[in-house]
Amino acid sequence: MIIATTTVNFAYFTGAWVETFERFKVAVKCGDYMAAVVPQLDAERVGGNVFAYKDGEDPAEALRKAASRCDASVVYVDGGTTLRHFEIIKRALPNAEFRLADEILREYRSVKRGDEIEKIKTAATKIRKVLEAVELTPGITEREAAFKIYSMLYEEGLHPGPILVQFGPNTALPHLEPTEKKLHRDEAVVLDVSASYRGYYGDLTTSFFFGEAPPQYAEIYNTVKEAQATALASAKPGVGAAEVDKAARAVIEARGYGRYFIHRTGHGLGLEIHEAPDISPNSPDVLKPGMVFTIEPGIYLPGKFGVRLEIDVVVEKDGAHPL
């Protein structure tokens, strides 16, 4: 039996995003059986087998009923469970042997169903539409541009996630949040935009030069683009995620910019913006059909500029394809 308490894992099993704050909630899964335990005031938001409790009642009793159809001798518990909620679980299932469910949940969520892939594809498609439509003018600040992108995502029916807008030397700092830096002619730009559609994230990054690009910028941009294409071509079922990272890194190292590629090549996408598989040098993950992840190599020259290009891809039987 699996017990999922965190909002994201609860949503994975139930399809319902329910934030109950300090109140107890769990999804109970065993075989084909699935049930949810939630406060009474949230019961109408969750479909299927719902065991609700009122404020003042012991949620352990609701969990005991929800789990009555499962073998509770060994219970796998979501690793994000708070100690306070774990005490409720132990009270409901006093004879159980408890184990961490994290590896099981990671395995479940790393391979997407068709409906999950379609939601990620919709998110990515709408993000791309926004990136192609957004207008930047000299004098706009990073924060103003981020707000403009946020509004456009919202109008597209997406739930905006982290939005990074970087101008000039700031583009060499991959995770720098938007500042009051203004855009000037002849500066590099990086736009890293994430948003979810019905709970599932897309995440795209574009880089360009606002004005006439110097030769080194063009060289680095083309190197990053080649690294991305090489990584995409290497991504096939049965290939280690570390090999995909290695493919991208080899291109950048061959051009002499290896020490300026300071992060992994990609990360999984789904209900969270970062999840399995991990496309990094030491990743133990092996690619399987249905996995969705980013390919986003980058080169960052401190004090000058950075370039990152990010696409979202899905692994199919014949290889990986951009969404």
WOVEN-V404421 format. One record per residue. N is the residue number from 1. RES is the residue in one letter. SS is DSSP state (helix for helix, strand for strand, loop for the rest). OMEGA is omega in whole degrees, -180 to 180 (NA if undefined). Layout:
N/RES/SS/OMEGA
N/RES/SS/OMEGA
//
This chain:
1/M/loop/177
2/I/strand/175
3/I/strand/-179
4/A/strand/-176
5/T/loop/-177
6/T/loop/-176
7/T/helix/-177
8/V/helix/179
9/N/helix/173
10/F/helix/-180
11/A/helix/-180
12/Y/helix/-177
13/F/helix/-173
14/T/helix/-175
15/G/loop/-177
16/A/loop/175
17/W/loop/-176
18/V/loop/177
19/E/loop/-177
20/T/loop/178
21/F/loop/-175
22/E/loop/180
23/R/loop/-175
24/F/loop/171
25/K/loop/174
26/V/strand/165
27/A/strand/180
28/V/strand/-177
29/K/strand/171
30/C/strand/-176
31/G/loop/179
32/D/loop/-178
33/Y/strand/177
34/M/strand/178
35/A/strand/180
36/A/strand/173
37/V/strand/-178
38/V/strand/172
39/P/strand/-178
40/Q/helix/-176
41/L/helix/178
42/D/helix/-172
43/A/helix/-177
44/E/helix/-178
45/R/helix/-176
46/V/loop/179
47/G/loop/176
48/G/loop/-179
49/N/strand/-177
50/V/strand/176
51/F/strand/-174
52/A/strand/175
53/Y/strand/180
54/K/loop/174
55/D/loop/-178
56/G/loop/176
57/E/loop/-179
58/D/loop/179
59/P/helix/178
60/A/helix/179
61/E/helix/178
62/A/helix/178
63/L/helix/179
64/R/helix/179
65/K/helix/-179
66/A/helix/-177
67/A/loop/-173
68/S/loop/-180
69/R/loop/-176
70/C/loop/171
71/D/loop/-175
72/A/loop/179
73/S/loop/175
74/V/strand/-176
75/V/strand/178
76/Y/strand/-173
77/V/strand/174
78/D/loop/-177
79/G/loop/178
80/G/loop/-179
81/T/loop/177
82/T/loop/178
83/L/helix/-180
84/R/helix/-179
85/H/helix/176
86/F/helix/177
87/E/helix/177
88/I/helix/179
89/I/helix/180
90/K/helix/179
91/R/helix/-180
92/A/helix/-174
93/L/loop/-170
94/P/loop/-177
95/N/loop/-176
96/A/loop/167
97/E/strand/-174
98/F/strand/177
99/R/strand/178
100/L/strand/180
101/A/loop/-169
102/D/helix/-178
103/E/helix/177
104/I/helix/-180
105/L/helix/178
106/R/helix/180
107/E/helix/177
108/Y/helix/-170
109/R/helix/-177
110/S/helix/178
111/V/loop/-173
112/K/loop/170
113/R/loop/180
114/G/helix/-179
115/D/helix/177
116/E/helix/179
117/I/helix/-180
118/E/helix/178
119/K/helix/177
120/I/helix/179
121/K/helix/178
122/T/helix/179
123/A/helix/-178
124/A/helix/-179
125/T/helix/-180
126/K/helix/176
127/I/helix/179
128/R/helix/179
129/K/helix/179
130/V/helix/-180
131/L/helix/179
132/E/helix/-175
133/A/helix/-175
134/V/loop/180
135/E/loop/176
136/L/loop/-180
137/T/loop/178
138/P/loop/179
139/G/loop/178
140/I/loop/179
141/T/strand/177
142/E/helix/-180
143/R/helix/179
144/E/helix/178
145/A/helix/179
146/A/helix/179
147/F/helix/178
148/K/helix/179
149/I/helix/178
150/Y/helix/-178
151/S/helix/-180
152/M/helix/176
153/L/helix/-179
154/Y/helix/179
155/E/helix/178
156/E/loop/179
157/G/loop/179
158/L/loop/172
159/H/strand/-176
160/P/strand/173
161/G/strand/178
162/P/strand/178
163/I/strand/178
164/L/strand/175
165/V/strand/-176
166/Q/strand/179
167/F/strand/173
168/G/helix/-179
169/P/helix/179
170/N/helix/-179
171/T/helix/178
172/A/helix/-180
173/L/loop/-167
174/P/loop/-175
175/H/loop/179
176/L/loop/178
177/E/loop/-177
178/P/loop/-180
179/T/loop/177
180/E/loop/178
181/K/loop/-180
182/K/strand/178
183/L/loop/176
184/H/loop/175
185/R/loop/177
186/D/loop/175
187/E/strand/174
188/A/strand/178
189/V/strand/171
190/V/strand/175
191/L/strand/180
192/D/strand/-169
193/V/strand/175
194/S/strand/177
195/A/strand/-179
196/S/strand/175
197/Y/strand/-177
198/R/loop/173
199/G/loop/-174
200/Y/strand/-170
201/Y/strand/161
202/G/strand/-175
203/D/strand/-177
204/L/strand/176
205/T/strand/174
206/T/strand/177
207/S/strand/177
208/F/strand/180
209/F/strand/-179
210/F/strand/-174
211/G/loop/-179
212/E/loop/-176
213/A/loop/174
214/P/loop/-177
215/P/helix/-178
216/Q/helix/178
217/Y/helix/180
218/A/helix/179
219/E/helix/-179
220/I/helix/179
221/Y/helix/-179
222/N/helix/177
223/T/helix/179
224/V/helix/179
225/K/helix/178
226/E/helix/179
227/A/helix/179
228/Q/helix/180
229/A/helix/179
230/T/helix/177
231/A/helix/179
232/L/helix/-179
233/A/helix/-178
234/S/helix/-173
235/A/loop/-180
236/K/loop/176
237/P/loop/180
238/G/loop/179
239/V/loop/177
240/G/strand/178
241/A/helix/178
242/A/helix/179
243/E/helix/176
244/V/helix/176
245/D/helix/-179
246/K/helix/-179
247/A/helix/178
248/A/helix/-176
249/R/helix/-178
250/A/helix/179
251/V/helix/-178
252/I/helix/178
253/E/helix/-180
254/A/helix/179
255/R/loop/177
256/G/loop/-177
257/Y/loop/-176
258/G/helix/-177
259/R/helix/179
260/Y/helix/173
261/F/loop/-163
262/I/loop/179
263/H/loop/180
264/R/loop/-177
265/T/loop/-180
266/G/strand/-178
267/H/strand/178
268/G/strand/177
269/L/loop/177
270/G/loop/177
271/L/loop/173
272/E/loop/-178
273/I/loop/174
274/H/loop/174
275/E/strand/-179
276/A/strand/3
277/P/strand/179
278/D/strand/-178
279/I/strand/-175
280/S/loop/-175
281/P/loop/-176
282/N/loop/-177
283/S/loop/176
284/P/loop/-174
285/D/loop/174
286/V/strand/-174
287/L/loop/178
288/K/loop/175
289/P/loop/-178
290/G/loop/176
291/M/loop/179
292/V/strand/-179
293/F/strand/177
294/T/strand/167
295/I/strand/-170
296/E/loop/175
297/P/loop/179
298/G/strand/175
299/I/strand/-174
300/Y/strand/178
301/L/strand/-175
302/P/loop/178
303/G/loop/-178
304/K/loop/180
305/F/strand/175
306/G/strand/177
307/V/strand/173
308/R/strand/177
309/L/loop/-174
310/E/strand/172
311/I/strand/176
312/D/strand/-176
313/V/strand/174
314/V/strand/178
315/V/strand/174
316/E/strand/-174
317/K/loop/-176
318/D/loop/-180
319/G/strand/-180
320/A/strand/-177
321/H/strand/179
322/P/strand/175
323/L/loop/NA
//
